[in-house]
Amino acid sequence: MSGSTKLFGSKQWLLVVGLMLTLTLVGCASPEEKAKAYYEKGIALLETDPAKAKLEFQNALQMKKDMTEAVYGLALVAEKQSDWKACFSLLNSVLDNQPKHTEAIVKIAQLFLAAGEIDKAKENADNALAITPGHLGATMVLAAIDLKQGQFNPAVEKANQVLAKDPNNIDAYMLLASERFAQKDLPSALKYLDQGIAIDHKSLLLQLFKVNVLTATGNVAEAEKTFKALVEATPSDANLNAKYAEFLMQHDKQAEAEVQLRKIIALDASAMAPKINLVQFLLKTKGPKVGRLALEQFVKETPDDVELNFQLVNLYESQQDAAAAESQLRKIIQVAGNKPEGLSAKVKVATKLLANHKKTEAMQLIQEVLAADARNVDALIVKSGVEIDEMQYETAIADLRSVLRDQPNSAQAYYFIARAYELTGSNALADESYTKSLEISKYSPAYAVPYAKSLMGKQTFARAEDILQNTLKRNPSNMAATKLLAQLKLAKGDIAGAQNIADSIQNAANSNLAEMITAEILMRKGDDVGSIAMLEKAHKKLPEDMEAITAIVKVHLSKQRTDTAKAFLDTVLTAQPNNYDAKLLLAQIYDASNASAQAQEIFENIIVLEPHKTEAYQQLASSYAKAGDLVRAKATIEKGISANPNSAELYMLLAEVHQMNKHYKAAMEVYEKILASHPELLVALNNYVSIVADYETDPKLLNSAYERAQKLKGSGIPQFLDTVGWIAYRVAKYDEASRLLNEAVAKLPDNATFHYHLGKVYLAKNDQAKAKASLEKALSLSKNQDQAFTKEIAALLKNV
């Protein structure tokens, strides 16, 4: 709503400015006179120095607490500073004191209009007109509503009525220009804008609109000239400078854009955002090295700027330079100390360490923070997140309740406690807390999208759709929520609904989601050709988007067009020779086509280029293992671990290779190592317990594994249930084993191992009939799969 005072605001107070006299306050002046003097000084400063105007209005209120006009002055300052929440609150305070304050009512109408709440905007504008018939500001609000609703003739009629009464009303010229622009009459739009600018050449709104119209006519040179003159007239306006830089970038004037971005930094050397904008620009236009050097220089100039240091960490991580990122994190800890900002920095460092799988060190930092401030909200939230991952749900809930006592409006705390409730089966409390997090955060996509995704996984489509609709109402440009809503529509078979979403985002900037949704719709309709054409359009729109690239490859492979898929990836890599994911995808296609030599060569090349990324190691090791070369598979994994010592994925693969080699003790040791740093990895726990249940005889080890396996019970995953049931059998808890294995069989009835384990339990319980039925089922399922297993089952059946 920036600049809305100029779009709709009444200008009566300008008369006061024009007639303002310099007042000298004498000691005998009454409080009312002093208040009036402060108020008038505030009005005089409002346009040129809103911050000083605010002080004058506050001084007026100190002299006269019930001075409504001073409160209204503060609302105008808040509007100038784009503090809409404060503006709305102050305007309501004005109306509490003076319910028929027309100007305040009109301002509230403008705020509702900007927020898209048309009905409330109209209600307030009508109210203003009832109090002050013919009020120009209220009339312009109604005209703007007409325009927004496509009622062009009534909008124009109202604007002309305003001009008849006030020929210098620039809001009316803006509306008339907007109507002509909407009707694609660009010359007339320019005419109205020039008329408005002739009245108020300082109006940013009119000038910027003129730039847009000139650009739309194709006269980019004139648009740039207009924009440049505007910037030169107000060189200290950082926001305007930023808009100009963006304009230059859009029109391929990179050198001029860089100059402009550096000017913005010079306006306020302490501001971080302009520096980051320049770095992002340099990364895009001059490459990763130049952008990185620029950010490193900014950090060197202001080493105590913790936020800027974190930006450098983020850049290192995005460039896959884990060593540099970790080194920078250490520097942040040294710089931060135990001051409040230092404690905040430690929490952020801990969060980064957790993301890098360094939990022990991260939690040490969290404990340091809590030792200095036992009620530190951010630290408690991080701690509770770790506790949830470790299945310490009750402890997490207790920590989060402590947070909510101090910060009852913490959306993040409600979101985490909802997760904990959900994982303990307290669904009603979980839903209540999820709802709280959404309401407090005003349906922030950060909370709404994962919750909606979870609901979709439970087939709770109506609730998920309601959440996503509310999220998009408040965040209409959020692509994650838009994408998930489209997926929901497709899951429900609502093709028309999904297509409507695609149509609504057709012109979204920097997004190919519309094309991706349409491609999926066409594929579901059996239109292979149309789907590929749409995916190619999506790829052309965002050439580096791997989702579009992968989708094109999948379609070709699904139609047995392997050579076409390879050729397409070759063209991608010609244009993007360093596209890591595209190289991986090409190697995977060769491997799946039994061209393992070519695949392995590509994987090896990727590893040389990107030694700190783990996927190529995993894929190469899998390729060797598939070919029966477990020695090279193991060597590849160990090489990957040497370069990536914190990769749980590589350790998991190493344990699997040990199992394939029947080196079960070695596999158990690897799983123990994984669980020491990643206790939340239930797959590692399941595999460890499974090995113990299958191969160990030590009662102490078996009982320990049984106790540890209890974490797997609540997962509902059939393989995990089978493992818990099997270890229960090994410690002679046959009733528990029978119950769990029957539950696993019910969830996955065609698994031979499940039936075999259940048969063994029934034998232990001397239930020969059920044992025979289970073993016969296991035998029928195991045929043509594992001959050794089949022989074992057959031998067992002979004794039943």
N, C-alpha and C positions, 0 to 999 in steps of 0.2 A: 504493500500500500504506500510505498515511498512516494512522496510528493502529492499525497491526496489532498492537502490543503489547497493546492493550486488547481486540482481537478474539479473540486466541488465547493471549496470553502468560501464563506462570505468574506468580503474585503472591507466591511464597514470600519473596522478598526484602523485601516490605513489613514482615514481622515484624522484620527487621533494623532497618528505619527506625524502627519503633515502639519498639524497645529501645535505640536508639542513645544512647551516652553521649559527652559531649564529652571528648575525649582531649587532654591536654597532652603534647606530645612533649618529652622531656628529652634532653639531649646524649648520655646513655649508652645510649639505646634502640638495639636492634640493627636492622640493615637490614630484617629480616623484620617487626619490630614497626612500624617506620616505614611499610613498604609496606602493612601491614594497616590502619594508621590512615588513610593516604591513600585506600585502597580503600573503607573504610567511609564516609569523608567523600564520596567520589564517589557511592556508592549513595544517600546522604542527599540529594544535590543533583540526582539524575537526573531526577526529575519536575519540579522547579521551575526548574532552571538547567542544562540539558544541556551547555552550553559549559564552565561551570566544573567540572562533573562530569568532563568529558573531561580537563581539566588534572590533576585529582586522580588519575585512573586512569593517566595518563602519568607522574605523579610516582611512583606505586606501582611502575610498571615500571622506573623508573630505580633504585629501591632494590632491586628483585628482578625481574630480566629474565625469569625463567621463571614469573611469577605468572599462571597461566591465568585466574583469576577477573578479574584486571584487564583482560586482553585481552577477555574476555567483556563486561566493563563498557563497554569502548570500542565493542564491537559494538552494545550497547544504545543508546549515545549516537548511533551512526550511524543506527540504526533510528529514534530520536526525530527526527533531522534529515533523515529521508527520503533518506539517502545509501546507497542499496541496494547499490551496487557495493562500497563500503567495508565495509558490514555483512556481505555475503556473504564477502568476503575474510577479515575478522576472525574470523568464525565458523569458517571452515575452518582458520585458525591455531589456534583453540581445540582443534579436533578433532585437529590434528597433534600437539598436546601431550597431549591427553586424549581418545582416540578414543571413550570411552563417556560423554562429557559430554552427558547427556540433554537439558538445556535448549538447548544449541547445536544439537543434532540437530533438535529441535522447531522452533527458529527457522528453520533451513534449510528444513525442510518447509513452513513458512509462506511463505517467500520463493518457493519453487517453485510453491506453490499460487497465489500472487498473480500469478506470471508465466504461469500457465496450463499449467504442466508437471505435469499431474496424476500421471503415473506416478512421477516423481521425488519428488513430494510424498508420495505413498502409501508409497513405498519407505522414505523417511526416517522417516515416522510409525510404520510397522511396526517399524523398527529401534529407535526410541525405546521402543516398548512391549515389545520383546524384552528390552531392558536394564532398563527400569523398568515392569513390568506395571501396567496401570491408570493410567498417567500421564495426567492430565486434559488437558494441552495437546495431546498426541499424539492422544488420543481426539477432541478437538474438531476437529483437522485432518481426521481421517477422516470425522467428521460433516459437515464443510464440503464434502468431496469428494462425499459422498453427495448433499448438497443440490444441488451444482453439476451432478451427473449426473442429477438428477430422481428420485433414490431417496429420496423424502420420508420414508417410514416408518422405514428404518434411520437416517436423519439425526436424526429426532426421538427415536428410541430411545436413541441415543448421548448426545444432549444431556441427556435425562432421567437417564441413568446418571451423568453428570457432576454434575447438580444434586443427586442423591441423596447424593453424597459431599461436594459443596461447594455448599450452597444459595445462596451469594453469588457464584457464578460468572457474571459478566455476559456472558461470551462465549456461554454456553449460552442465556441469555435472547435475545441477539441472533440466534442461529441459529433459535430457536423462532419469533421474530417474523418472520424472513426466510421461513421455511417457510409461515407463515400468510399472509404478504403474497403469496407466489408462488401460493398457493391462493385468493387474492382474499378471504380472511377478514380484512378490515381491522379489525373490532372486536377480534378475538383478538390480532392483531398489536400493536395499541395496548396491550392488557392486558399482554402480555409486555414491551413496551418500558417501560411505567410501572413494572413490577416491577424491571427492571434499573436504571432511573433512581433508584428509591427506594434502591437499594444504592449506586450511584455517580452522584450527580447531576451530576458534572463530566464525565462521559463524552460527548465530542463526537459520537462515533460513534452512540451511542444517541439523543442529542438530535436529530441531523440526520436520522436514520432516522425519528424520530417526526414531524419536519416533513414529510418525504416522504409518510408514511402519512396524516397529517392532510390534506395537499393532495389526495391521491388520494381521500379521502372527500368532498372538496368543501368542507371546513371550512378555507378559506384564512385566515380571520380568526384562528382558533386557531393555525394553523401559523405565521402571522406573529408572533403574541404569543409563542409558544415560541421562535422564532428570535431575536426582539428581546431577550428575557430572556437568552438564551445569549450574545449579542453584548455586552450590558451587563455580564455577569458576567466576560467576558474582553475588555475593550475594546482591548487592545494586540495582539490576534491578527489580523494583516493578512489572512491567508488566510480566516479565518472572516468578517471584515468583507466581503471580496470576494464570498464565497458569499451573504451576506445581500443585498448590493447586486444581485447577479444574480437572486436570488429576487424582490426588489422590482420589478426591470425586467420579469421574466416575468409579473408580475401587475399591470402598468400603473400602478405607483406611482413615476412618474418623478421627481417632486420629492424624495421620500424617498430614492430611489436615488442621486440626485446628492449629497445631503447625506452619504450613506454613503461614496460614492466620494471625496469631499473629506476625510472623516475618515481614510481610508486613506492619503492623501497626507500628511496631518499626522503620521501615525505615523512616517514616514521620508521627510523632505523630499529626501533624496539618491536615493531609488529612482526609476527611470525608468518601470517598468511601470505603477504606479498612475496616473501622469500620463497615459500613453498611453491607459489604460483610460477615464479621464475624457474625454479628447479624443474618442475614438471614440464614447462615449456622447453627447456634445454634438453631434457631427456627425450622429448618427442622429436625435436628438430635437429639436435646435434649429437644425440646418442647418449648411452649410459655413462660413458667416461666423463664427458663434459658436465652432465647434470650432477654426477657424484662429486666431482671436484668443486662445483659451485656450493653444494650443501656443506661439504667439509670445510670450505672457507668461511661460510656463515657461522658454523659451530666454533671454529677457531677464533672468530672475532668476538663471540659471546659464549664462552665456555660454560658459564653458569646458567644458561638458558636450558632448563631440563627438558622442556617440551621439544625444543629444537633438536636436542640430543636424541630424543626418542624418534624424531622424524628421520634422523640419520640411521638409526637402528632399523627402522622400517625399510629404508632404501636398501641397506645392505642385505636384509632378508629377501627383499623382492629380487635382488640380483644374485640370490643363492650364495652369498658370501657369509657363511655361518661364523667363521673365525672373526671377521671384522665386526659382525653384529655382537658377538659375545664380548669382544674387547671393548666395544663402545658401552655396553651394559655395565661393565666393570667401572668405567670412567664415571658413569652416571652415579653409581653408588658412592664413589669417592667424593664427587662434587656435592651430593645431596645432604649427607649428614643426617642428623636426627631432628632437624627443624620440620615444621608441618609440611612444607613442600618436599623435604627430604623423605619423610615417611611416605608421602604420596608416591614419590619416585621409587622407593623400595617396593611398594605394592606393584607398581607397573613393571619393575624389573622382575619381580617374582612371577607376574603373569606371563612375561616373555619366556622366562625359564621353564615354566610349566608347558608352554607351547612347544618348547624345545626338548621336552621330556626330561628335564632336570628337576625332578620333584623335590628331592632331599634338600638341595640348595635353595629352591624356591620357598619351601616351608620354613627353612631356617630364617630367611628374610622376613617372612610373615610373622614368625614368633618374635623377632626383634622389634617389629612394628608394634605388635600387641603388648610387648613388655614396656614399651614407651607410652603406649596409649591403648589400654585394654579394651576400649570401646570403639576403636577405629573401624568405621563402617566398611570401608573398602577392603581392609584386611580380613575382617570377619566374613565378608561375602566370598572372597577368594578361598578362605579356609573351608567354608561350607561347601563350595563347589568341589574341592578335593575330597571332602568327607562323603559327598554324594557318590563320586566316582569310586570310592573305596567301600561303598555300601554301608557307611556309618550314618544311616539315615537319621536316627534319633539325635545324635550329636549335632548333625547339620541343622536339624529343625530347631534345636535349642539355640544354636548360634544365630540363626536367622530370626528367631523370635526376639533375641536380644537386639539385633539390628532394628527390627520394626518397632521396638519400644522407643528407641532413640529417633528413628526416622520412619514414622508411620506412613509416609508417602513414598517409600522407596519401591519403585516398580521392579527394580532388579531383585530386591530381596523377596518380594512376593512371587516373582517368577521362579527363583531357585527353590523356595519353600514348596511351591506347587509341584515342582519336579520330584522333590523328596516325598511329598504326600502320595504322589502318583505311584512312585516306585515301592511304597509300602502298602499299596492297595487302598489307601484312603481317598477314593475317587471324588467323593463329595467335597472334601476339604481341598483337594487339588483343583477342582473346577472353580471353587470359590476364590482361591488364591490366584489362579490364572486370570480370572475375570478382573480381580483387583489390579493386577499388573497391567492389564490392557486399559482399564479405565484411567489409572493414574498416569500412564505413559501416553494417553490419548491414542491408543492403538498403534503404538510404535511398531514398525515392521520387525524390529529386532526381537520382539516378543511374540507378535501376532503370527508371523510366518512359521516359525518352528512349532508353535502350538497348533496352528491349523494343519500343518503337515502331520503332526501326531494324531490329530482327530481323523484325518483322512485315512491314516493307517488302520484306524479302528472302525472304518466305514461310517463314521459319524459326519456325513457330508453336510447336513443342514446346518449344524453348528459351525463347522469349518467355513462354509460359504458365508454365513452371517458375519463371522470375524473378518474374513477377507474383504467383504463389501464395506464394512465399517473402516477397515484400515485404508482402503483405497479412497474412501470419501474424504479422509483427512490427509492422505498421502497419494494423490492421484497419479503421480509420476513414478511411484515405486515399482520397478520392474519385477522384483522378486515376488511381491504379492500378486501382481498382475499375472505373472507366469503360473504361479500356483493355482490361481483362480481358473485360468484356462485349463490347466491339467485336471482340476476338479470337474469342470464342465465336461471334458472329454471322458473322464472316468464314469460320469453319470450317463454318458451317451447324449449329452446336450450339445450336439454339433453346432446348432444355430447360435447358442450362447457363446461357445468358444469362438465362432466366426465374428460375432459382434465385438468381442474383446479385441480380436486381431484388427478389425476395422477401426476401432477406437484409438489404437496406438500406431496407426499406419505412418504417421508423420513424426513419431517420437525421435528425438535426437539421439545419436549414438546407440541405436538399438535396432536389432533385426528380429526382435521377438514376434512382431506381426507376421513376418514371412515364415518363421519357424512354426508358429501355431497353424498357419494356413497349410504349410507342407504336411503337417501331421494329419490335418483334416482330410486333405486330398489322398494321403496314403490309406487312411481308414476307408475312404470311398473306393479304393482300388485304382486310383488314378496315379500310377507309378510315374508316368511321364510328367504330369503336372506337378507332382510332389518334388521330383528332382529339379525341375525348372525353378520352383519356388525356393528350394534349398540353395541352388546356385545363385539366386538373387540375394538370399541372406548372406551367402559367402562373399559376394561382390560388395555388399554393403559394409560388412566387417570382415575383411580378409583374414584377420588373425584369430577370429573366434573359432575355437576348437570344437565347440558344440555343433556348429554348422558343418565344419569339415568332417567330423566323426559321423554325423547323420548322413551325409552324402555317401561316405564309404560304406556305412551299414546297409543303405538301400541297394547299392551295387552288389555287395556281398550276398544279400538276401535273394538276389536274382541271379546268383552264380556268375556275376560279371567281375571276377577277380582281377583280370587284366585291366579293366576299365577303372577299378578302384585304385590299382597301383599307378596307372597313368595320371589319374587325378592328383594323387599325393605327390607324384613327381613334379607336376606343375606348381603345386603349393610350395614345395621345397625349392624350386627354381626361383620363385618370388621371395621366399622366406627361408634362406639356407640355414638359419639358426633356429628354426622352429623345432624345439625339442620334442614336443608331443606328436607332431606330424611324423618325425623320424621314428619314434616309438611305434606309432600306428603302422607305418610301412613295414617295419621289421616284424611286427606281430602278424601281418598278412602273409609275409613270406614264411614265417614259422608255421602258421596254420595250413599253408599250402604244401607242407613237407619240404620246403626249400630251406632247410635249417642252416645250411652253410651260409647262404646270403643273409639270412636273419641274424645269425651270430656275428657276422662281419659288421652289420649295421649297429648292433648292440655294442660291440667293442668300440666302434668309432664314437658312439654317443658317450660312452664312459670316459674316453680320452678327453672329449670336449667338456663334459659336465660331470666331473668326478664326485661332486657333492650332492648329486641327485640320485635317489636310490632305485627308481623304477627300472632303469636299464640293467642294473645288477640283478634285480629280481627276475626280469624277463629272460636274461641270458642264462641264469642258473636254471630256470624252469626249462628252457630249451635243451640244455645239456642233460638235465634229469630225464626229460621225455625221451631223449635219444639213448638213455641208459648209461651216460657218462657221469656218474655221481662224483668221481674224483674232481673233474673240472667244475662241476656244479658247486661243490663245497669250496673249491679254491676261489671261485668267482664271488661267492657270498662273503668269504673271509676278507677278500680284497675290498668289497663294499663296506664291511664293518670297519675296516681300518680307516677308510675315508669318512665314514659316517658312524662313529661309535655309539650314537644315541638312537639308532634306527631300530625300533622294536620290530618293524616288518622284516628286516634282514635277519635278525636273531630268530624270529619265528620260522623263517625259511631254513635257517641252519639247523634248527631242531628237527624240522621235517626231514631234511637230508639224513641226519643221524638216525631217525626212525627207519627211513628207507634202507639204510645200511645195517639195520638191526643193532645199532649202538644205543641201546635204550638208556643206559646210565648217563651217557653223554647228552642225550636229548633232555633227560630230566634236569641235568645241571643247567642247560641253556634256559629251559622254562623257569627254573628257580631264579635265574639272573633277570629274566624278563619281568617276573612277578615282583621282584624286589623294587624295581623302578616303576612298574606299571601294574599295580595290584588290581586296577580296574579292567584289565584285559582278560575277560572271562574265557576267551578261546584258549589262551595260554594255560589258565587254570584247568580247564576241561581236559586239554591234552595231557597235562602232567598227571592228573588223577587217573585218566584212562590208562596211561602206561603203568602206573603203580598197580591198578586193578588187574591188568592183564599179565604182568610179569613179576611182580614182587611177592615175596613170601614173609618178609619180616613183619610180625604183628604190630610192632610199634609204628612202622612206616605206613602200614595199611590203615591203622586207626587215625594217624595224623592226616592222611589223605582224605579219609571219610569226613573228619571235622572240617577240613578246608573246603570240601565239596559242597557244604551246606549253602555257600554263596550262590551256587548254580541253581538251586531249587526254584527260586522265584522268577526265573527267566522265561519259563514256558517254552523254551527251545527244546525240541524232541531229542536232539543229540546230547544236550546237557542232561536232560532227565534220564536218558539211558546210562550216562556215565555215573550219575549219583546212585541210580538203582544198582548198577554193577558193582560199585565200591561198597554199597550197603550189603550186597550178597557176600562180598569177600570178607566182611567183618561179622557175618552170620546174622544180619538184621533182615531176615527173609520176608517178613510181612511188609516192611517199608520198601524193600527191593521190589516185591511183587506189585505194590501200588504204583510206584514210580515207573516201572517198566511197562505196565499196562497203559499208563498215561502216555508214555512215549510211543507205544504201538498205535494207540488211538489217533495220535497226531500224524504219524508217518507209518502207515500199515504195511508198506512194501519194502521195509528195511530188514534184510535177513539177519543182521547182527542183533537187532532188537529182539526178534523172536527167539534166536539162539540163547541170548542172555535170560530171557523169560523162561525158556524151557529148563535151563540149568537151575533157576530158582525153584521151579515146581518140583524138580527132582529132589532138591534139598528139603522141600516140604513134604516129600513122599506123595505128591499128587501125580501119579503116573499118567492118568488120562490127559490132564492139561499139559503135562510135560511132553507127551507124545504129540499132541496137536500143535504145540508151539514149535517143536523141533521139525516136524514134517513141513510146517509152513516155512521155516527157515531153510530147509533143504530145497524146497521147490523154488524159492526166491534166489538161492545162491547158485543154482545151476547156470552155466554159461558166464559166470562172473569170477569166482575164485575157486579153482579146483581143489586146492589144499583145504580150504574152509569146508567145501562140500563133503570131502572125505571124512573130515573130523565130525561133522554133523551125522553123517551116515553111520559111522562107527558108534557114536553115542546112542543112536536110535536102536541099534541091535540089542542093547542092554535094557531097553525100556519095555 
